[in-house]
Amino acid sequence: MNIKKILAGITGIGLIVLLLLFVNAWVGNPVSNLLAKQAAQKYIDVNYSNLDLEIQSSNYNFKFDAYLVFVQSALSQDTAFSIYTNSYGKVLRDDYEYEVANNFTTYRRLDAEMRKIAEALIGGSLDYDFEYISFQFTKDDHDLMKLERDMKLDISHPPLPLVADVVLYSEDLSYSKVAEVGKALEAILKEENIPVSQYSVRLLPLANKPAKEDQAAPWVNSLSLSDFPAEHMAEDNLPQVMEQFEADRVAELNAKDKK
């Protein structure tokens, strides 16, 4: 009986150790987390003392096998990045150059602000069954270095060209419907003095609309128009122009993929 109890105890301890090792591999441990914060603070004092950075959080990321210490400047909303350390408190790197110096944090903030404006304006003005509404910077001019850190968004004078991008449910899956939606968008945006360089519209079959709001909408059998130039919106035969534009765009993409 004593041997059985000893074996059972050893087995129990072994299972606990395995569980701790498993948890440590996925979420880290408090000691390493503390070392990561301490190392990050010293790193900040030496390398970024002029930015007035404050540690916001620290978490283990199994993907990078490192602790990510997220820091934010008290002086700049767009100066926020992560410092990476190992389990022993050694700093491995930081992503200041990618996130801040390249204006990516500024881009993400502006992108979120533009989406809120688009949802309020378009969603509140047009009676369509929208799945997605946004203003985005166009792919044609996506030079983030033209942005300024902490800049205030003026949607009537955007820092880069805009595309109005909407996805909606419809029983009518035709380019006549796409043109109708595009012209409705154009009228609202002109009235609000929001310059848009391109329009993207995707129609989803109404029959495919999920029963619950948190379910993803399938794009099977959808009809789309992407990056349609605003200067072509005045065409008399707009549905046909849109259809041809999309066909040419897809053909060009397929040709590039084959190279």
C-alpha positions in Angstrom: 0.0 0.0 0.0 2.9 2.4 0.8 4.5 1.7 -2.5 1.2 2.4 -4.3 0.8 5.7 -2.4 4.3 6.7 -3.3 3.8 5.9 -6.9 0.5 7.7 -6.9 2.2 10.7 -5.3 5.0 10.7 -7.9 2.5 10.4 -10.7 0.5 13.3 -9.3 3.6 15.5 -8.9 4.7 14.6 -12.5 1.3 15.6 -13.8 1.5 18.9 -12.0 4.9 19.5 -13.4 3.7 18.7 -16.9 0.8 21.0 -16.5 3.0 23.8 -15.3 5.3 23.3 -18.2 2.4 23.3 -20.6 1.0 26.5 -19.1 4.4 28.1 -19.1 4.8 27.3 -22.8 1.6 29.0 -23.7 1.2 31.9 -21.2 4.6 32.3 -19.5 5.1 32.7 -15.8 4.9 35.6 -13.3 8.7 35.7 -12.6 9.7 36.0 -16.3 6.9 38.5 -16.8 8.3 40.7 -14.0 11.8 40.3 -15.4 10.5 41.4 -18.8 9.0 44.6 -17.4 12.2 45.4 -15.5 14.3 44.8 -18.6 12.0 46.9 -20.7 12.1 49.8 -18.3 15.9 49.8 -18.3 15.9 49.6 -22.1 13.5 52.5 -22.3 15.7 54.6 -20.0 18.7 54.0 -22.2 17.2 54.1 -25.7 14.0 56.1 -25.6 14.2 58.4 -22.6 12.9 61.4 -24.7 9.6 59.7 -25.5 8.1 59.6 -22.0 7.1 56.0 -22.5 4.9 54.1 -20.0 4.6 50.3 -19.8 1.0 49.4 -20.5 1.1 45.6 -20.4 3.3 42.5 -20.6 2.3 39.2 -22.0 4.0 36.0 -23.2 3.5 35.3 -26.9 4.2 31.7 -27.8 4.3 32.5 -31.5 7.5 34.6 -31.0 8.6 32.6 -27.9 9.1 36.0 -26.1 7.5 38.4 -23.7 5.9 41.4 -25.4 6.0 44.5 -23.2 3.7 47.1 -24.8 4.7 50.7 -24.2 2.8 54.0 -24.9 4.0 57.5 -24.9 2.2 59.9 -22.6 3.0 62.7 -25.1 2.0 61.0 -28.4 -1.0 58.8 -29.1 0.8 57.3 -32.1 4.0 56.5 -30.3 3.2 53.0 -29.1 5.2 49.8 -29.7 6.4 46.5 -28.1 9.7 45.5 -26.6 10.5 41.8 -26.9 12.4 40.0 -24.1 13.2 36.3 -23.4 12.3 34.5 -20.2 15.4 35.7 -18.4 14.8 39.4 -18.9 17.1 39.9 -21.9 15.8 42.4 -24.5 15.7 40.8 -27.9 14.4 43.7 -30.0 11.7 46.3 -30.3 9.3 47.2 -33.2 9.6 51.0 -32.9 10.9 51.3 -36.5 8.0 49.2 -38.0 5.2 50.6 -35.9 6.1 54.2 -35.2 8.9 55.4 -37.5 7.0 54.0 -40.5 3.8 55.7 -39.4 1.9 52.4 -39.1 0.4 53.3 -35.8 -0.8 56.5 -37.3 -2.3 54.7 -40.2 -4.2 52.2 -38.0 -5.6 55.1 -35.9 -6.7 57.0 -39.0 -8.1 53.9 -40.5 -10.3 53.2 -37.4 -11.4 56.8 -37.3 -12.4 56.8 -41.0 -14.3 53.6 -40.6 -16.4 55.1 -37.8 -17.1 58.2 -39.9 -18.1 56.0 -42.9 -20.4 53.8 -40.8 -22.2 56.8 -39.2 -22.5 58.7 -42.4 -23.3 56.1 -45.0 -25.0 53.6 -42.7 -27.2 56.5 -41.3 -28.1 57.9 -44.7 -28.6 55.0 -47.0 -31.3 52.4 -46.6 -29.3 49.3 -47.7 -28.7 46.1 -45.8 -25.0 46.8 -45.2 -22.6 44.1 -43.9 -19.5 46.4 -44.0 -18.8 50.1 -44.5 -15.5 52.0 -44.5 -13.4 54.7 -46.0 -9.8 53.5 -46.7 -6.7 54.9 -48.3 -6.5 53.6 -51.9 -4.0 51.0 -53.0 -2.7 53.3 -55.7 -1.3 55.8 -53.2 -0.5 54.1 -49.9 2.7 55.9 -49.0 2.5 56.0 -45.2 5.4 58.4 -45.0 3.0 61.1 -46.2 1.2 60.8 -42.9 2.2 62.9 -39.9 2.4 61.4 -36.4 -0.5 62.4 -34.2 -2.1 64.3 -37.1 -5.8 65.2 -36.7 -8.0 63.6 -39.3 -9.9 66.0 -41.6 -12.1 63.7 -43.7 -12.8 66.6 -46.1 -9.0 67.0 -46.8 -7.6 63.4 -46.3 -3.8 63.0 -46.3 -4.1 60.3 -49.0 -6.7 59.4 -51.6 -9.8 57.6 -50.3 -11.9 54.6 -51.5 -15.5 54.2 -50.3 -15.8 50.5 -49.6 -19.2 48.8 -48.9 -20.5 45.3 -48.7 -24.3 44.7 -48.6 -26.9 42.1 -49.0 -29.2 42.2 -52.0 -31.7 40.0 -53.9 -30.6 41.8 -57.1 -27.0 40.7 -58.0 -26.4 42.8 -61.0 -24.1 45.6 -62.1 -27.2 47.8 -62.4 -27.6 47.4 -58.6 -23.9 48.0 -58.1 -24.2 51.2 -60.2 -27.3 52.3 -58.1 -25.3 51.8 -54.9 -22.3 53.6 -56.3 -24.4 56.6 -57.3 -26.1 56.7 -54.0 -22.7 56.8 -52.3 -21.5 59.5 -54.6 -24.5 61.7 -53.9 -24.0 61.5 -50.1 -20.2 62.0 -50.2 -20.6 65.1 -52.5 -23.2 66.5 -50.2 -20.8 66.0 -47.2 -17.8 67.3 -49.1 -15.8 64.1 -48.8 -13.5 63.5 -51.8 -13.4 59.9 -52.8 -11.1 58.7 -55.6 -12.5 55.2 -55.9 -15.5 53.1 -55.1 -15.7 49.4 -54.1 -19.0 47.7 -53.9 -19.7 44.0 -53.2 -23.2 42.5 -53.3 -23.9 39.4 -51.3 -26.9 37.2 -51.9 -29.6 38.0 -49.4 -30.2 34.3 -49.0 -26.7 33.9 -47.6 -27.2 36.4 -44.7 -26.3 34.6 -41.4 -29.0 34.2 -38.9 -26.7 35.6 -36.1 -24.8 38.9 -36.3 -21.6 37.3 -35.0 -21.5 34.8 -37.8 -19.3 35.4 -40.8 -21.0 36.2 -44.1 -20.1 33.8 -47.0 -19.0 35.5 -50.2 -20.1 32.6 -52.4 -21.9 33.8 -55.5 -21.3 37.5 -54.7 -20.8 40.2 -57.2 -18.1 42.8 -56.8 -16.6 46.0 -58.1 -13.2 47.0 -56.8 -11.3 50.3 -57.0 -13.6 51.9 -59.6 -12.3 55.4 -60.4 -14.6 58.2 -59.3 -14.1 60.1 -62.6 -16.0 57.3 -64.4 -19.1 57.6 -62.3 -20.6 60.1 -64.8 -20.7 57.6 -67.6 -24.2 57.2 -69.2 -23.9 53.4 -69.5 -22.5 53.1 -66.0 -23.5 49.4 -65.3 -21.8 48.2 -68.4 -18.7 50.4 -67.8 -18.4 49.0 -64.3 -18.8 45.4 -65.5 -16.1 45.9 -68.1 -13.8 47.6 -65.6 -14.1 44.7 -63.2 -13.5 42.1 -65.9 -10.4 44.0 -67.1 -9.1 44.3 -63.5 -9.6 40.6 -62.8 -7.9 39.7 -66.1 -4.9 41.9 -65.3 -4.6 40.3 -61.9 -4.7 36.8 -63.3 -2.1 37.7 -65.9 0.2 38.9 -63.2 -0.3 35.7 -61.2 0.8 33.6 -64.2 4.1 35.5 -64.5 
